[in-house]
Amino acid sequence: MTLLAPREAYRLWAPTYEDGNVITHLEQRLVARLGPSPARLRLLDAGCGTGARMAGMTAARAVGVDLSPEMLAMGRDNPALGGIELIEGDLRALPVSDRAFDLVWCRLAIGYVAELAEAYAELARAADLGGSVIVTDFHPAASAAGHRRTFRHDGGSYRLETFLHSADRQIEAAARAGLALRAWAEAEIGPEVRHFYAEAGRETLYAEHCGLPVVLALAFNRDG
């Protein structure tokens, strides 16, 4: 299996990324549970991919930032994303104004940066006072069990280069940036995602994975 840096990986993965998988399904459920709803809020999705997560959210303003021009191009070609601003940029140096958003998402992207301080400082800077910051990532327990972020392209298998960050380290970095933990949650493999395994003909693998936490979500408030 070939190891790729995120920019190169998403160049290849972009055309099929929105097909969905176990991780993205469970992650979406966690974010909806932790809230708040983006409706009528100024929303930033830092590490937005194609931006598809923001479709239909009825935000007052919706901006997505991502490092991959190929992923952003897919989003710009999607008519469902009309009115959403998609900007190329780095999570560690977001091209947005200070305190410009009521809700900041960083979803399944924090694991692509080696050091947390810069990333959390930028997420906090973008959030208005009293705003919310939601961060999700691949669960450390899944990494410990040998799970990796992988995808297939043209018959080849690829693994993304990532960095493992515990919940404690993230909460500490967030606090230094002025973000106070409001809630946290995790999602484990269970019956609601069994159909993904069945469709792939991997029911035996489902039995091995069942009960394993695979997504971690942290919800913060921007100190006022």
C-alpha positions as CSV (number, residue, x, y, z in Angstrom):
1,M,0.0,0.0,0.0
2,T,1.4,3.4,-1.0
3,L,1.7,6.2,1.6
4,L,0.7,9.6,0.3
5,A,0.8,13.1,1.8
6,P,-2.7,14.6,2.0
7,R,-2.4,17.0,-0.9
8,E,-1.4,14.2,-3.3
9,A,-3.9,11.8,-1.8
10,Y,-6.8,14.1,-2.3
11,R,-5.7,14.8,-5.9
12,L,-6.4,11.2,-6.6
13,W,-9.3,10.7,-4.3
14,A,-11.3,13.8,-5.3
15,P,-13.5,12.2,-8.0
16,T,-14.9,9.5,-5.7
17,Y,-14.6,11.1,-2.3
18,E,-18.3,11.9,-1.9
19,D,-19.3,8.2,-2.3
20,G,-19.3,8.0,1.5
21,N,-18.1,5.4,3.9
22,V,-18.4,4.2,7.5
23,I,-16.3,7.0,8.9
24,T,-18.0,9.9,7.1
25,H,-21.5,8.5,8.0
26,L,-20.7,8.2,11.7
27,E,-19.0,11.6,11.8
28,Q,-22.0,13.3,10.3
29,R,-24.2,11.9,13.0
30,L,-21.8,13.0,15.7
31,V,-21.7,16.6,14.4
32,A,-25.5,16.8,14.2
33,R,-25.7,15.6,17.7
34,L,-23.3,18.0,19.2
35,G,-24.7,21.0,17.3
36,P,-25.3,23.8,16.9
37,S,-27.3,23.8,13.6
38,P,-25.6,26.1,11.0
39,A,-29.0,27.6,10.0
40,R,-28.8,31.4,10.0
41,L,-25.2,31.3,11.3
42,R,-21.9,32.3,9.7
43,L,-20.3,29.0,9.0
44,L,-16.7,28.1,8.3
45,D,-15.7,24.6,7.3
46,A,-11.9,24.4,7.7
47,G,-10.7,21.4,5.8
48,C,-13.9,21.3,3.8
49,G,-13.0,18.9,1.0
50,T,-15.5,19.4,-1.7
51,G,-17.7,21.5,0.5
52,A,-20.6,19.1,0.2
53,R,-21.2,19.1,4.0
54,M,-22.4,22.7,3.8
55,A,-25.1,21.9,1.1
56,G,-28.6,22.7,2.3
57,M,-27.5,24.1,5.7
58,T,-29.2,27.5,5.2
59,A,-26.3,29.3,6.8
60,A,-26.3,33.1,6.7
61,R,-22.8,32.7,5.1
62,A,-20.9,29.6,4.3
63,V,-17.2,29.5,3.6
64,G,-15.1,26.4,3.0
65,V,-11.2,26.3,3.1
66,D,-9.2,23.3,1.8
67,L,-5.6,22.6,0.8
68,S,-6.7,20.5,-2.2
69,P,-7.5,22.4,-5.4
70,E,-8.9,19.2,-6.9
71,M,-11.4,18.8,-4.1
72,L,-12.4,22.4,-4.3
73,A,-12.9,22.1,-8.1
74,M,-15.3,19.2,-7.5
75,G,-17.3,21.4,-5.2
76,R,-17.3,24.4,-7.6
77,D,-18.8,22.1,-10.2
78,N,-21.6,21.0,-7.9
79,P,-24.8,23.0,-8.5
80,A,-26.0,22.1,-5.0
81,L,-23.2,24.3,-3.5
82,G,-24.3,27.6,-5.2
83,G,-23.7,30.5,-2.8
84,I,-21.0,28.7,-0.8
85,E,-17.5,30.3,-1.0
86,L,-14.7,27.8,-1.5
87,I,-11.2,29.0,-0.9
88,E,-7.8,27.2,-1.2
89,G,-5.8,27.6,2.0
90,D,-4.0,25.9,4.8
91,L,-5.6,24.9,8.1
92,R,-2.6,26.5,9.9
93,A,-3.1,29.9,8.1
94,L,-6.8,30.3,7.3
95,P,-7.4,33.0,4.7
96,V,-10.3,34.5,6.7
97,S,-10.8,37.5,8.9
98,D,-10.6,37.4,12.7
99,R,-13.9,36.6,14.5
100,A,-15.8,36.3,11.2
101,F,-17.9,33.1,12.0
102,D,-20.4,32.0,14.6
103,L,-19.7,28.3,13.9
104,V,-16.3,26.8,12.8
105,W,-16.0,23.2,11.7
106,C,-12.8,21.3,11.4
107,R,-14.0,17.8,10.4
108,L,-11.7,14.8,9.9
109,A,-8.8,17.2,9.1
110,I,-6.9,17.9,12.3
111,G,-5.0,14.7,11.9
112,Y,-3.2,16.0,8.9
113,V,-1.2,18.6,10.9
114,A,1.7,17.5,13.0
115,E,1.5,20.3,15.6
116,L,-1.9,21.3,17.1
117,A,-1.0,24.8,18.4
118,E,-1.1,26.6,15.1
119,A,-4.3,24.8,13.9
120,Y,-6.3,25.5,17.1
121,A,-5.1,29.1,17.2
122,E,-6.4,29.6,13.7
123,L,-9.8,27.9,14.5
124,A,-10.1,30.1,17.6
125,R,-9.1,33.3,15.6
126,A,-11.8,32.6,13.0
127,A,-14.6,32.2,15.6
128,D,-16.5,35.2,17.0
129,L,-16.7,35.6,20.7
130,G,-19.2,33.2,22.1
131,G,-19.0,31.1,18.9
132,S,-18.7,27.4,18.5
133,V,-15.9,25.3,17.2
134,I,-16.5,21.6,16.4
135,V,-13.4,19.4,15.7
136,T,-13.7,15.7,14.7
137,D,-11.0,13.2,13.9
138,F,-10.1,9.5,13.5
139,H,-10.4,8.0,16.9
140,P,-7.0,7.1,18.7
141,A,-8.5,3.7,19.6
142,A,-9.0,2.9,15.9
143,S,-5.4,3.8,15.2
144,A,-4.3,1.7,18.1
145,A,-6.2,-1.2,16.6
146,G,-4.4,-0.9,13.3
147,H,-7.0,1.1,11.3
148,R,-5.7,3.6,8.8
149,R,-7.2,6.2,6.5
150,T,-7.1,4.5,3.1
151,F,-8.8,4.7,-0.3
152,R,-8.6,2.9,-3.7
153,H,-7.8,4.5,-7.0
154,D,-7.4,2.8,-10.4
155,G,-6.9,-0.6,-8.8
156,G,-4.3,0.7,-6.3
157,S,-4.6,1.0,-2.6
158,Y,-3.3,4.2,-0.8
159,R,-2.8,5.3,2.8
160,L,-2.8,8.9,3.9
161,E,-0.1,10.3,6.0
162,T,-1.6,11.4,9.3
163,F,-0.7,12.3,12.9
164,L,-2.3,10.8,16.0
165,H,-3.6,13.4,18.5
166,S,-5.3,12.3,21.8
167,A,-8.3,14.1,23.1
168,D,-6.3,15.4,26.0
169,R,-3.7,17.0,23.8
170,Q,-6.4,18.6,21.6
171,I,-8.3,19.9,24.6
172,E,-5.0,21.4,26.0
173,A,-4.2,23.0,22.7
174,A,-7.7,24.4,22.4
175,A,-7.6,25.9,25.9
176,R,-4.3,27.7,25.1
177,A,-6.0,29.2,22.0
178,G,-9.0,30.4,24.1
179,L,-11.5,27.6,23.4
180,A,-13.4,26.0,26.3
181,L,-14.6,22.4,26.0
182,R,-18.3,22.2,25.9
183,A,-18.9,18.5,25.1
184,W,-17.2,15.5,23.5
185,A,-18.5,12.3,22.0
186,E,-17.4,9.3,20.1
187,A,-18.9,7.0,17.5
188,E,-18.3,3.2,17.3
189,I,-19.0,0.7,14.6
190,G,-22.4,-0.9,15.1
191,P,-25.6,-1.9,13.3
192,E,-26.2,1.5,11.6
193,V,-23.2,1.0,9.4
194,R,-23.4,-2.7,8.9
195,H,-24.8,-2.1,5.4
196,F,-21.5,-0.6,4.3
197,Y,-19.7,-3.9,5.1
198,A,-22.5,-6.0,3.5
199,E,-22.4,-3.9,0.3
200,A,-18.6,-4.5,0.1
201,G,-19.0,-8.2,0.9
202,R,-17.0,-7.9,4.1
203,E,-19.5,-9.1,6.8
204,T,-16.8,-11.0,8.5
205,L,-14.8,-7.8,9.0
206,Y,-17.8,-6.2,10.5
207,A,-17.9,-8.8,13.2
208,E,-14.3,-7.9,14.0
209,H,-14.8,-4.2,14.0
210,C,-18.2,-4.0,15.9
211,G,-17.9,-1.9,19.0
212,L,-14.7,-0.2,18.1
213,P,-14.7,3.6,18.5
214,V,-13.6,5.1,15.2
215,V,-14.6,8.8,15.3
216,L,-13.9,11.4,18.1
217,A,-15.7,14.7,18.2
218,L,-14.9,17.7,20.5
219,A,-17.2,20.8,20.8
220,F,-15.7,24.1,22.1
221,N,-17.0,27.6,22.8
222,R,-14.9,30.6,22.0
223,D,-14.3,32.4,25.3
224,G,-15.9,35.9,25.5
